């Protein structure tokens, strides 16, 4: 899908310093304009996460170079598209997956986290810091993150509409029909469209998936290296969309986010069930699972 998007955008892509202005608006979708830059950044972020995990796990120069190439290309595309939600969510996701990939990646993740908090920013030239901040925030600077391009106003409007119909909601695409714009938040959209019951189902599913992930990753289950790598990849996908659910709407039906997020949630739940049944079987047979 990402390759197809790049093919269709080939005539306008990479003609400027940012892809946000070049492929920003398309025809109306459900009453609102669609941002191609944001959508393409989402498609690029997922292979970036997968390739990043593979980079640390694969053996052989060919596999290593392939994983590094896919990662570098995907991250470059996310950076070029200048989607703030995808940029910050991807950065947080990469640090997250490194925590579960062994001692060296874990140490690097902790160092990067400390640097991100400002403890080592003096090591980076001021000109570079300014460029990164200006590009990542699309010129709005740190102050622009407080309002998030008017999202604070959108959140208030969505919350006011929710209070008028809190239990049942207004149905699919409620944000477009009721407040006239994208709700820009997964939880608010789920509540606005599905009411309290729908929101609890959406949030409950995410929390359950996270609970199963933590139970597996910190549990006593015996897993092969490939199965564990797959779990980390899937957890990375879940982390990306969980982080992204605050500045963007990840709950819309048939959206890019939900169509990738839901299979990840189901996979983690099924893996937990399988690992539990295997452990119970070996326990009943009094056989070591490893």
KEFI-848694 format. One record per residue (C-alpha): residue number from 0; residue in one letter; y, x, z. Coordinates in Angstrom, 1 decimal. Layout:
% residues N
<site><seq>NUM</seq><type>a</type><y>Y</y><x>X</x><z>Z</z></site>
...
//
This chain:
% residues 290
<site><seq>0</seq><type>x</type><y>0.0</y><x>0.0</x><z>0.0</z></site>
<site><seq>1</seq><type>x</type><y>2.4</y><x>2.8</x><z>0.8</z></site>
<site><seq>2</seq><type>x</type><y>1.7</y><x>4.5</x><z>-2.5</z></site>
<site><seq>3</seq><type>x</type><y>2.4</y><x>1.2</x><z>-4.3</z></site>
<site><seq>4</seq><type>x</type><y>5.7</y><x>0.9</x><z>-2.5</z></site>
<site><seq>5</seq><type>x</type><y>6.7</y><x>4.4</x><z>-3.4</z></site>
<site><seq>6</seq><type>x</type><y>5.7</y><x>3.7</x><z>-7.0</z></site>
<site><seq>7</seq><type>x</type><y>7.9</y><x>0.6</x><z>-7.3</z></site>
<site><seq>8</seq><type>x</type><y>10.8</y><x>2.3</x><z>-5.6</z></site>
<site><seq>9</seq><type>x</type><y>10.5</y><x>5.5</x><z>-7.7</z></site>
<site><seq>10</seq><type>x</type><y>13.7</y><x>4.9</x><z>-9.8</z></site>
<site><seq>11</seq><type>x</type><y>16.0</y><x>4.7</x><z>-6.7</z></site>
<site><seq>12</seq><type>x</type><y>14.1</y><x>6.8</x><z>-4.2</z></site>
<site><seq>13</seq><type>x</type><y>15.4</y><x>10.1</x><z>-3.0</z></site>
<site><seq>14</seq><type>x</type><y>18.7</y><x>9.9</x><z>-4.9</z></site>
<site><seq>15</seq><type>x</type><y>20.7</y><x>10.2</x><z>-1.8</z></site>
<site><seq>16</seq><type>x</type><y>20.5</y><x>11.5</x><z>1.8</z></site>
<site><seq>17</seq><type>x</type><y>19.0</y><x>8.3</x><z>3.0</z></site>
<site><seq>18</seq><type>x</type><y>16.8</y><x>5.6</x><z>1.6</z></site>
<site><seq>19</seq><type>x</type><y>18.3</y><x>2.9</x><z>3.8</z></site>
<site><seq>20</seq><type>x</type><y>21.3</y><x>2.1</x><z>1.5</z></site>
<site><seq>21</seq><type>x</type><y>19.3</y><x>2.6</x><z>-1.7</z></site>
<site><seq>22</seq><type>x</type><y>16.5</y><x>0.1</x><z>-1.1</z></site>
<site><seq>23</seq><type>x</type><y>18.1</y><x>-1.9</x><z>1.7</z></site>
<site><seq>24</seq><type>x</type><y>18.1</y><x>-5.5</x><z>0.4</z></site>
<site><seq>25</seq><type>x</type><y>15.7</y><x>-7.5</x><z>-1.7</z></site>
<site><seq>26</seq><type>x</type><y>15.6</y><x>-11.2</x><z>-2.5</z></site>
<site><seq>27</seq><type>x</type><y>15.6</y><x>-13.7</x><z>0.3</z></site>
<site><seq>28</seq><type>x</type><y>12.5</y><x>-14.1</x><z>2.4</z></site>
<site><seq>29</seq><type>x</type><y>12.3</y><x>-17.3</x><z>4.6</z></site>
<site><seq>30</seq><type>x</type><y>16.1</y><x>-17.6</x><z>4.4</z></site>
<site><seq>31</seq><type>x</type><y>17.0</y><x>-14.0</x><z>5.2</z></site>
<site><seq>32</seq><type>x</type><y>17.3</y><x>-10.7</x><z>3.4</z></site>
<site><seq>33</seq><type>x</type><y>14.3</y><x>-8.3</x><z>3.7</z></site>
<site><seq>34</seq><type>x</type><y>14.9</y><x>-4.6</x><z>4.4</z></site>
<site><seq>35</seq><type>x</type><y>12.7</y><x>-2.6</x><z>2.2</z></site>
<site><seq>36</seq><type>x</type><y>13.6</y><x>0.6</x><z>4.1</z></site>
<site><seq>37</seq><type>x</type><y>12.3</y><x>-0.8</x><z>7.4</z></site>
<site><seq>38</seq><type>x</type><y>9.1</y><x>-2.1</x><z>5.8</z></site>
<site><seq>39</seq><type>x</type><y>8.4</y><x>1.1</x><z>4.0</z></site>
<site><seq>40</seq><type>x</type><y>9.0</y><x>3.1</x><z>7.2</z></site>
<site><seq>41</seq><type>x</type><y>6.4</y><x>0.9</x><z>9.0</z></site>
<site><seq>42</seq><type>x</type><y>3.9</y><x>1.6</x><z>6.3</z></site>
<site><seq>43</seq><type>x</type><y>4.6</y><x>5.4</x><z>6.5</z></site>
<site><seq>44</seq><type>x</type><y>4.4</y><x>5.5</x><z>10.3</z></site>
<site><seq>45</seq><type>x</type><y>0.7</y><x>4.5</x><z>10.5</z></site>
<site><seq>46</seq><type>x</type><y>-0.7</y><x>7.3</x><z>8.3</z></site>
<site><seq>47</seq><type>x</type><y>1.5</y><x>9.7</x><z>10.1</z></site>
<site><seq>48</seq><type>x</type><y>-0.2</y><x>8.7</x><z>13.4</z></site>
<site><seq>49</seq><type>x</type><y>-3.7</y><x>8.9</x><z>11.9</z></site>
<site><seq>50</seq><type>x</type><y>-3.0</y><x>12.3</x><z>10.2</z></site>
<site><seq>51</seq><type>x</type><y>-1.5</y><x>13.7</x><z>13.3</z></site>
<site><seq>52</seq><type>x</type><y>-4.7</y><x>13.0</x><z>15.3</z></site>
<site><seq>53</seq><type>x</type><y>-6.8</y><x>14.4</x><z>12.5</z></site>
<site><seq>54</seq><type>x</type><y>-4.7</y><x>17.5</x><z>12.3</z></site>
<site><seq>55</seq><type>x</type><y>-5.8</y><x>18.5</x><z>15.8</z></site>
<site><seq>56</seq><type>x</type><y>-9.5</y><x>17.5</x><z>15.2</z></site>
<site><seq>57</seq><type>x</type><y>-10.6</y><x>18.5</x><z>11.7</z></site>
<site><seq>58</seq><type>x</type><y>-12.3</y><x>21.7</x><z>10.9</z></site>
<site><seq>59</seq><type>x</type><y>-11.7</y><x>23.8</x><z>7.8</z></site>
<site><seq>60</seq><type>x</type><y>-8.6</y><x>24.9</x><z>6.0</z></site>
<site><seq>61</seq><type>x</type><y>-8.8</y><x>22.2</x><z>3.3</z></site>
<site><seq>62</seq><type>x</type><y>-9.0</y><x>19.4</x><z>5.9</z></site>
<site><seq>63</seq><type>x</type><y>-6.3</y><x>20.9</x><z>8.0</z></site>
<site><seq>64</seq><type>x</type><y>-3.9</y><x>21.3</x><z>5.1</z></site>
<site><seq>65</seq><type>x</type><y>-4.7</y><x>17.8</x><z>3.9</z></site>
<site><seq>66</seq><type>x</type><y>-4.0</y><x>16.3</x><z>7.3</z></site>
<site><seq>67</seq><type>x</type><y>-0.8</y><x>18.4</x><z>7.7</z></site>
<site><seq>68</seq><type>x</type><y>0.4</y><x>17.4</x><z>4.3</z></site>
<site><seq>69</seq><type>x</type><y>-0.1</y><x>13.7</x><z>4.9</z></site>
<site><seq>70</seq><type>x</type><y>1.6</y><x>13.9</x><z>8.3</z></site>
<site><seq>71</seq><type>x</type><y>4.6</y><x>15.9</x><z>7.0</z></site>
<site><seq>72</seq><type>x</type><y>5.0</y><x>13.5</x><z>4.0</z></site>
<site><seq>73</seq><type>x</type><y>4.8</y><x>10.4</x><z>6.1</z></site>
<site><seq>74</seq><type>x</type><y>7.2</y><x>11.7</x><z>8.8</z></site>
<site><seq>75</seq><type>x</type><y>9.6</y><x>12.8</x><z>6.1</z></site>
<site><seq>76</seq><type>x</type><y>9.5</y><x>9.3</x><z>4.5</z></site>
<site><seq>77</seq><type>x</type><y>10.2</y><x>7.7</x><z>7.9</z></site>
<site><seq>78</seq><type>x</type><y>13.1</y><x>10.0</x><z>8.5</z></site>
<site><seq>79</seq><type>x</type><y>14.4</y><x>9.4</x><z>5.0</z></site>
<site><seq>80</seq><type>x</type><y>14.3</y><x>5.7</x><z>5.3</z></site>
<site><seq>81</seq><type>x</type><y>16.4</y><x>5.9</x><z>8.5</z></site>
<site><seq>82</seq><type>x</type><y>14.8</y><x>2.9</x><z>10.2</z></site>
<site><seq>83</seq><type>x</type><y>15.8</y><x>3.4</x><z>13.8</z></site>
<site><seq>84</seq><type>x</type><y>13.0</y><x>1.3</x><z>15.2</z></site>
<site><seq>85</seq><type>x</type><y>10.3</y><x>3.2</x><z>13.3</z></site>
<site><seq>86</seq><type>x</type><y>11.9</y><x>6.6</x><z>14.1</z></site>
<site><seq>87</seq><type>x</type><y>12.0</y><x>6.1</x><z>17.8</z></site>
<site><seq>88</seq><type>x</type><y>8.7</y><x>4.3</x><z>18.0</z></site>
<site><seq>89</seq><type>x</type><y>6.9</y><x>7.0</x><z>16.0</z></site>
<site><seq>90</seq><type>x</type><y>8.4</y><x>9.8</x><z>18.2</z></site>
<site><seq>91</seq><type>x</type><y>7.2</y><x>8.0</x><z>21.3</z></site>
<site><seq>92</seq><type>x</type><y>3.8</y><x>7.4</x><z>19.8</z></site>
<site><seq>93</seq><type>x</type><y>3.2</y><x>11.0</x><z>18.8</z></site>
<site><seq>94</seq><type>x</type><y>4.0</y><x>12.1</x><z>22.4</z></site>
<site><seq>95</seq><type>x</type><y>1.7</y><x>9.4</x><z>23.7</z></site>
<site><seq>96</seq><type>x</type><y>-1.4</y><x>10.3</x><z>21.6</z></site>
<site><seq>97</seq><type>x</type><y>-1.0</y><x>14.0</x><z>22.5</z></site>
<site><seq>98</seq><type>x</type><y>-1.6</y><x>13.1</x><z>26.2</z></site>
<site><seq>99</seq><type>x</type><y>-5.2</y><x>12.2</x><z>25.4</z></site>
<site><seq>100</seq><type>x</type><y>-6.1</y><x>15.0</x><z>22.9</z></site>
<site><seq>101</seq><type>x</type><y>-6.8</y><x>18.0</x><z>25.2</z></site>
<site><seq>102</seq><type>x</type><y>-5.0</y><x>20.5</x><z>27.3</z></site>
<site><seq>103</seq><type>x</type><y>-2.8</y><x>22.2</x><z>24.6</z></site>
<site><seq>104</seq><type>x</type><y>-1.5</y><x>19.0</x><z>23.0</z></site>
<site><seq>105</seq><type>x</type><y>-0.9</y><x>17.6</x><z>26.5</z></site>
<site><seq>106</seq><type>x</type><y>1.2</y><x>20.5</x><z>27.5</z></site>
<site><seq>107</seq><type>x</type><y>3.2</y><x>20.3</x><z>24.3</z></site>
<site><seq>108</seq><type>x</type><y>3.8</y><x>16.6</x><z>24.9</z></site>
<site><seq>109</seq><type>x</type><y>5.1</y><x>17.2</x><z>28.4</z></site>
<site><seq>110</seq><type>x</type><y>7.4</y><x>20.0</x><z>27.1</z></site>
<site><seq>111</seq><type>x</type><y>8.7</y><x>17.7</x><z>24.4</z></site>
<site><seq>112</seq><type>x</type><y>9.2</y><x>14.9</x><z>26.9</z></site>
<site><seq>113</seq><type>x</type><y>11.3</y><x>17.2</x><z>29.1</z></site>
<site><seq>114</seq><type>x</type><y>13.3</y><x>18.4</x><z>26.2</z></site>
<site><seq>115</seq><type>x</type><y>13.9</y><x>14.8</x><z>25.2</z></site>
<site><seq>116</seq><type>x</type><y>15.3</y><x>14.1</x><z>28.6</z></site>
<site><seq>117</seq><type>x</type><y>17.9</y><x>16.7</x><z>28.0</z></site>
<site><seq>118</seq><type>x</type><y>16.5</y><x>19.6</x><z>30.0</z></site>
<site><seq>119</seq><type>x</type><y>16.3</y><x>21.9</x><z>27.0</z></site>
<site><seq>120</seq><type>x</type><y>18.8</y><x>20.6</x><z>24.6</z></site>
<site><seq>121</seq><type>x</type><y>20.9</y><x>23.7</x><z>25.0</z></site>
<site><seq>122</seq><type>x</type><y>18.3</y><x>25.5</x><z>23.1</z></site>
<site><seq>123</seq><type>x</type><y>19.1</y><x>23.4</x><z>20.0</z></site>
<site><seq>124</seq><type>x</type><y>22.3</y><x>24.3</x><z>18.1</z></site>
<site><seq>125</seq><type>x</type><y>25.1</y><x>21.7</x><z>18.6</z></site>
<site><seq>126</seq><type>x</type><y>25.4</y><x>21.1</x><z>14.9</z></site>
<site><seq>127</seq><type>x</type><y>21.7</y><x>20.3</x><z>14.6</z></site>
<site><seq>128</seq><type>x</type><y>21.9</y><x>17.9</x><z>17.6</z></site>
<site><seq>129</seq><type>x</type><y>24.9</y><x>16.1</x><z>16.0</z></site>
<site><seq>130</seq><type>x</type><y>23.0</y><x>15.8</x><z>12.7</z></site>
<site><seq>131</seq><type>x</type><y>19.9</y><x>14.4</x><z>14.3</z></site>
<site><seq>132</seq><type>x</type><y>21.7</y><x>11.9</x><z>16.5</z></site>
<site><seq>133</seq><type>x</type><y>23.9</y><x>10.7</x><z>13.6</z></site>
<site><seq>134</seq><type>x</type><y>21.0</y><x>10.3</x><z>11.2</z></site>
<site><seq>135</seq><type>x</type><y>18.7</y><x>8.7</x><z>13.7</z></site>
<site><seq>136</seq><type>x</type><y>21.4</y><x>6.2</x><z>14.8</z></site>
<site><seq>137</seq><type>x</type><y>22.7</y><x>5.7</x><z>11.2</z></site>
<site><seq>138</seq><type>x</type><y>26.1</y><x>7.0</x><z>12.3</z></site>
<site><seq>139</seq><type>x</type><y>26.6</y><x>4.7</x><z>15.2</z></site>
<site><seq>140</seq><type>x</type><y>26.0</y><x>7.4</x><z>17.8</z></site>
<site><seq>141</seq><type>x</type><y>24.6</y><x>6.9</x><z>21.3</z></site>
<site><seq>142</seq><type>x</type><y>27.1</y><x>4.1</x><z>21.9</z></site>
<site><seq>143</seq><type>x</type><y>25.7</y><x>2.1</x><z>19.0</z></site>
<site><seq>144</seq><type>x</type><y>22.3</y><x>2.0</x><z>20.7</z></site>
<site><seq>145</seq><type>x</type><y>23.7</y><x>-0.1</x><z>23.5</z></site>
<site><seq>146</seq><type>x</type><y>24.4</y><x>-3.1</x><z>21.2</z></site>
<site><seq>147</seq><type>x</type><y>21.6</y><x>-2.1</x><z>18.7</z></site>
<site><seq>148</seq><type>x</type><y>23.6</y><x>-3.4</x><z>15.7</z></site>
<site><seq>149</seq><type>x</type><y>24.3</y><x>-6.7</x><z>17.3</z></site>
<site><seq>150</seq><type>x</type><y>20.8</y><x>-7.3</x><z>18.7</z></site>
<site><seq>151</seq><type>x</type><y>22.3</y><x>-8.0</x><z>22.2</z></site>
<site><seq>152</seq><type>x</type><y>24.0</y><x>-11.0</x><z>20.6</z></site>
<site><seq>153</seq><type>x</type><y>20.8</y><x>-12.1</x><z>18.8</z></site>
<site><seq>154</seq><type>x</type><y>18.8</y><x>-11.8</x><z>22.0</z></site>
<site><seq>155</seq><type>x</type><y>21.2</y><x>-14.0</x><z>23.8</z></site>
<site><seq>156</seq><type>x</type><y>21.2</y><x>-16.6</x><z>21.0</z></site>
<site><seq>157</seq><type>x</type><y>17.4</y><x>-16.6</x><z>20.9</z></site>
<site><seq>158</seq><type>x</type><y>17.1</y><x>-16.9</x><z>24.7</z></site>
<site><seq>159</seq><type>x</type><y>19.5</y><x>-19.9</x><z>24.7</z></site>
<site><seq>160</seq><type>x</type><y>17.4</y><x>-21.6</x><z>22.0</z></site>
<site><seq>161</seq><type>x</type><y>14.2</y><x>-20.9</x><z>24.0</z></site>
<site><seq>162</seq><type>x</type><y>15.7</y><x>-22.6</x><z>27.1</z></site>
<site><seq>163</seq><type>x</type><y>16.2</y><x>-25.8</x><z>25.1</z></site>
<site><seq>164</seq><type>x</type><y>12.5</y><x>-25.9</x><z>24.1</z></site>
<site><seq>165</seq><type>x</type><y>10.6</y><x>-23.6</x><z>26.4</z></site>
<site><seq>166</seq><type>x</type><y>7.1</y><x>-25.0</x><z>26.4</z></site>
<site><seq>167</seq><type>x</type><y>6.1</y><x>-25.8</x><z>22.8</z></site>
<site><seq>168</seq><type>x</type><y>8.7</y><x>-23.8</x><z>20.9</z></site>
<site><seq>169</seq><type>x</type><y>9.9</y><x>-24.6</x><z>17.4</z></site>
<site><seq>170</seq><type>x</type><y>7.1</y><x>-23.5</x><z>15.1</z></site>
<site><seq>171</seq><type>x</type><y>6.7</y><x>-20.5</x><z>12.7</z></site>
<site><seq>172</seq><type>x</type><y>9.9</y><x>-18.9</x><z>11.3</z></site>
<site><seq>173</seq><type>x</type><y>11.8</y><x>-20.5</x><z>14.2</z></site>
<site><seq>174</seq><type>x</type><y>14.3</y><x>-17.7</x><z>14.3</z></site>
<site><seq>175</seq><type>x</type><y>15.4</y><x>-18.2</x><z>10.7</z></site>
<site><seq>176</seq><type>x</type><y>15.6</y><x>-22.0</x><z>11.2</z></site>
<site><seq>177</seq><type>x</type><y>17.1</y><x>-22.2</x><z>14.6</z></site>
<site><seq>178</seq><type>x</type><y>19.3</y><x>-19.2</x><z>15.2</z></site>
<site><seq>179</seq><type>x</type><y>19.7</y><x>-18.4</x><z>11.5</z></site>
<site><seq>180</seq><type>x</type><y>18.6</y><x>-14.8</x><z>11.7</z></site>
<site><seq>181</seq><type>x</type><y>15.7</y><x>-12.5</x><z>12.6</z></site>
<site><seq>182</seq><type>x</type><y>15.0</y><x>-12.6</x><z>16.3</z></site>
<site><seq>183</seq><type>x</type><y>14.5</y><x>-8.8</x><z>16.3</z></site>
<site><seq>184</seq><type>x</type><y>12.1</y><x>-8.9</x><z>19.2</z></site>
<site><seq>185</seq><type>x</type><y>8.4</y><x>-9.6</x><z>19.3</z></site>
<site><seq>186</seq><type>x</type><y>8.4</y><x>-11.4</x><z>22.7</z></site>
<site><seq>187</seq><type>x</type><y>11.4</y><x>-13.6</x><z>21.9</z></site>
<site><seq>188</seq><type>x</type><y>10.1</y><x>-14.5</x><z>18.5</z></site>
<site><seq>189</seq><type>x</type><y>6.7</y><x>-15.5</x><z>20.0</z></site>
<site><seq>190</seq><type>x</type><y>8.4</y><x>-17.6</x><z>22.6</z></site>
<site><seq>191</seq><type>x</type><y>10.8</y><x>-19.1</x><z>20.2</z></site>
<site><seq>192</seq><type>x</type><y>8.1</y><x>-20.0</x><z>17.7</z></site>
<site><seq>193</seq><type>x</type><y>5.1</y><x>-20.7</x><z>19.9</z></site>
<site><seq>194</seq><type>x</type><y>6.7</y><x>-21.7</x><z>23.2</z></site>
<site><seq>195</seq><type>x</type><y>5.6</y><x>-20.4</x><z>26.5</z></site>
<site><seq>196</seq><type>x</type><y>1.9</y><x>-20.9</x><z>25.7</z></site>
<site><seq>197</seq><type>x</type><y>2.2</y><x>-19.0</x><z>22.4</z></site>
<site><seq>198</seq><type>x</type><y>4.2</y><x>-16.2</x><z>24.1</z></site>
<site><seq>199</seq><type>x</type><y>1.7</y><x>-15.8</x><z>26.9</z></site>
<site><seq>200</seq><type>x</type><y>-1.1</y><x>-15.7</x><z>24.4</z></site>
<site><seq>201</seq><type>x</type><y>0.7</y><x>-13.0</x><z>22.4</z></site>
<site><seq>202</seq><type>x</type><y>1.7</y><x>-10.9</x><z>25.4</z></site>
<site><seq>203</seq><type>x</type><y>-1.6</y><x>-11.5</x><z>27.1</z></site>
<site><seq>204</seq><type>x</type><y>-3.5</y><x>-10.2</x><z>24.1</z></site>
<site><seq>205</seq><type>x</type><y>-1.4</y><x>-7.0</x><z>24.0</z></site>
<site><seq>206</seq><type>x</type><y>-1.9</y><x>-6.5</x><z>27.8</z></site>
<site><seq>207</seq><type>x</type><y>-5.6</y><x>-7.0</x><z>27.5</z></site>
<site><seq>208</seq><type>x</type><y>-5.9</y><x>-4.5</x><z>24.7</z></site>
<site><seq>209</seq><type>x</type><y>-3.9</y><x>-2.0</x><z>26.7</z></site>
<site><seq>210</seq><type>x</type><y>-6.2</y><x>-2.7</x><z>29.7</z></site>
<site><seq>211</seq><type>x</type><y>-9.3</y><x>-2.1</x><z>27.7</z></site>
<site><seq>212</seq><type>x</type><y>-7.9</y><x>1.1</x><z>26.2</z></site>
<site><seq>213</seq><type>x</type><y>-7.1</y><x>2.5</x><z>29.6</z></site>
<site><seq>214</seq><type>x</type><y>-10.5</y><x>1.5</x><z>30.9</z></site>
<site><seq>215</seq><type>x</type><y>-12.2</y><x>3.3</x><z>28.1</z></site>
<site><seq>216</seq><type>x</type><y>-10.1</y><x>6.4</x><z>28.0</z></site>
<site><seq>217</seq><type>x</type><y>-10.2</y><x>6.9</x><z>31.8</z></site>
<site><seq>218</seq><type>x</type><y>-13.6</y><x>5.4</x><z>32.4</z></site>
<site><seq>219</seq><type>x</type><y>-17.0</y><x>7.0</x><z>32.7</z></site>
<site><seq>220</seq><type>x</type><y>-18.1</y><x>6.0</x><z>29.2</z></site>
<site><seq>221</seq><type>x</type><y>-19.9</y><x>8.6</x><z>27.2</z></site>
<site><seq>222</seq><type>x</type><y>-18.4</y><x>8.7</x><z>23.7</z></site>
<site><seq>223</seq><type>x</type><y>-18.9</y><x>11.0</x><z>20.8</z></site>
<site><seq>224</seq><type>x</type><y>-15.9</y><x>13.0</x><z>19.5</z></site>
<site><seq>225</seq><type>x</type><y>-15.5</y><x>10.8</x><z>16.4</z></site>
<site><seq>226</seq><type>x</type><y>-15.5</y><x>7.6</x><z>18.4</z></site>
<site><seq>227</seq><type>x</type><y>-13.0</y><x>9.1</x><z>20.9</z></site>
<site><seq>228</seq><type>x</type><y>-10.7</y><x>10.2</x><z>18.0</z></site>
<site><seq>229</seq><type>x</type><y>-10.9</y><x>6.7</x><z>16.5</z></site>
<site><seq>230</seq><type>x</type><y>-10.0</y><x>5.3</x><z>19.9</z></site>
<site><seq>231</seq><type>x</type><y>-6.9</y><x>7.6</x><z>20.2</z></site>
<site><seq>232</seq><type>x</type><y>-5.9</y><x>6.7</x><z>16.6</z></site>
<site><seq>233</seq><type>x</type><y>-6.2</y><x>3.0</x><z>17.4</z></site>
<site><seq>234</seq><type>x</type><y>-4.3</y><x>3.4</x><z>20.7</z></site>
<site><seq>235</seq><type>x</type><y>-1.6</y><x>5.2</x><z>18.7</z></site>
<site><seq>236</seq><type>x</type><y>-1.3</y><x>2.2</x><z>16.4</z></site>
<site><seq>237</seq><type>x</type><y>-1.1</y><x>-0.1</x><z>19.4</z></site>
<site><seq>238</seq><type>x</type><y>1.5</y><x>2.2</x><z>21.0</z></site>
<site><seq>239</seq><type>x</type><y>3.7</y><x>2.2</x><z>17.9</z></site>
<site><seq>240</seq><type>x</type><y>3.9</y><x>-1.5</x><z>17.6</z></site>
<site><seq>241</seq><type>x</type><y>4.3</y><x>-2.0</x><z>21.4</z></site>
<site><seq>242</seq><type>x</type><y>7.3</y><x>0.3</x><z>21.3</z></site>
<site><seq>243</seq><type>x</type><y>8.6</y><x>-1.3</x><z>18.1</z></site>
<site><seq>244</seq><type>x</type><y>8.2</y><x>-4.9</x><z>19.5</z></site>
<site><seq>245</seq><type>x</type><y>11.5</y><x>-4.5</x><z>21.5</z></site>
<site><seq>246</seq><type>x</type><y>14.0</y><x>-3.6</x><z>18.6</z></site>
<site><seq>247</seq><type>x</type><y>12.0</y><x>-5.4</x><z>15.9</z></site>
<site><seq>248</seq><type>x</type><y>10.0</y><x>-8.6</x><z>15.4</z></site>
<site><seq>249</seq><type>x</type><y>6.4</y><x>-7.6</x><z>15.5</z></site>
<site><seq>250</seq><type>x</type><y>5.0</y><x>-11.1</x><z>16.1</z></site>
<site><seq>251</seq><type>x</type><y>5.8</y><x>-12.9</x><z>12.9</z></site>
<site><seq>252</seq><type>x</type><y>2.9</y><x>-14.5</x><z>11.1</z></site>
<site><seq>253</seq><type>x</type><y>1.6</y><x>-12.4</x><z>8.1</z></site>
<site><seq>254</seq><type>x</type><y>4.1</y><x>-9.6</x><z>8.9</z></site>
<site><seq>255</seq><type>x</type><y>3.2</y><x>-6.0</x><z>8.3</z></site>
<site><seq>256</seq><type>x</type><y>3.3</y><x>-5.3</x><z>12.0</z></site>
<site><seq>257</seq><type>x</type><y>1.0</y><x>-8.1</x><z>13.1</z></site>
<site><seq>258</seq><type>x</type><y>-1.5</y><x>-7.6</x><z>10.2</z></site>
<site><seq>259</seq><type>x</type><y>-2.1</y><x>-4.0</x><z>11.4</z></site>
<site><seq>260</seq><type>x</type><y>-1.6</y><x>-4.6</x><z>15.1</z></site>
<site><seq>261</seq><type>x</type><y>-4.1</y><x>-7.4</x><z>15.5</z></site>
<site><seq>262</seq><type>x</type><y>-7.1</y><x>-5.5</x><z>14.1</z></site>
<site><seq>263</seq><type>x</type><y>-6.3</y><x>-2.6</x><z>16.4</z></site>
<site><seq>264</seq><type>x</type><y>-6.3</y><x>-4.9</x><z>19.4</z></site>
<site><seq>265</seq><type>x</type><y>-9.6</y><x>-6.5</x><z>18.3</z></site>
<site><seq>266</seq><type>x</type><y>-11.2</y><x>-3.1</x><z>17.7</z></site>
<site><seq>267</seq><type>x</type><y>-10.3</y><x>-1.8</x><z>21.2</z></site>
<site><seq>268</seq><type>x</type><y>-11.6</y><x>-5.0</x><z>22.8</z></site>
<site><seq>269</seq><type>x</type><y>-14.9</y><x>-4.8</x><z>20.8</z></site>
<site><seq>270</seq><type>x</type><y>-15.3</y><x>-1.1</x><z>21.6</z></site>
<site><seq>271</seq><type>x</type><y>-14.9</y><x>-1.8</x><z>25.4</z></site>
<site><seq>272</seq><type>x</type><y>-17.5</y><x>-4.6</x><z>25.2</z></site>
<site><seq>273</seq><type>x</type><y>-19.9</y><x>-2.3</x><z>23.3</z></site>
<site><seq>274</seq><type>x</type><y>-19.4</y><x>0.6</x><z>25.7</z></site>
<site><seq>275</seq><type>x</type><y>-19.9</y><x>-1.7</x><z>28.7</z></site>
<site><seq>276</seq><type>x</type><y>-23.1</y><x>-3.1</x><z>27.3</z></site>
<site><seq>277</seq><type>x</type><y>-24.4</y><x>0.4</x><z>26.5</z></site>
<site><seq>278</seq><type>x</type><y>-23.6</y><x>1.6</x><z>30.0</z></site>
<site><seq>279</seq><type>x</type><y>-25.3</y><x>-1.4</x><z>31.5</z></site>
<site><seq>280</seq><type>x</type><y>-28.4</y><x>-0.9</x><z>29.4</z></site>
<site><seq>281</seq><type>x</type><y>-28.8</y><x>2.8</x><z>30.3</z></site>
<site><seq>282</seq><type>x</type><y>-28.1</y><x>1.9</x><z>33.9</z></site>
<site><seq>283</seq><type>x</type><y>-30.8</y><x>-0.7</x><z>34.0</z></site>
<site><seq>284</seq><type>x</type><y>-33.2</y><x>1.8</x><z>32.4</z></site>
<site><seq>285</seq><type>x</type><y>-32.1</y><x>4.5</x><z>34.8</z></site>
<site><seq>286</seq><type>x</type><y>-31.3</y><x>6.8</x><z>31.9</z></site>
<site><seq>287</seq><type>x</type><y>-28.3</y><x>9.0</x><z>31.7</z></site>
<site><seq>288</seq><type>x</type><y>-26.0</y><x>7.7</x><z>28.9</z></site>
<site><seq>289</seq><type>x</type><y>-25.0</y><x>11.2</x><z>27.8</z></site>
//
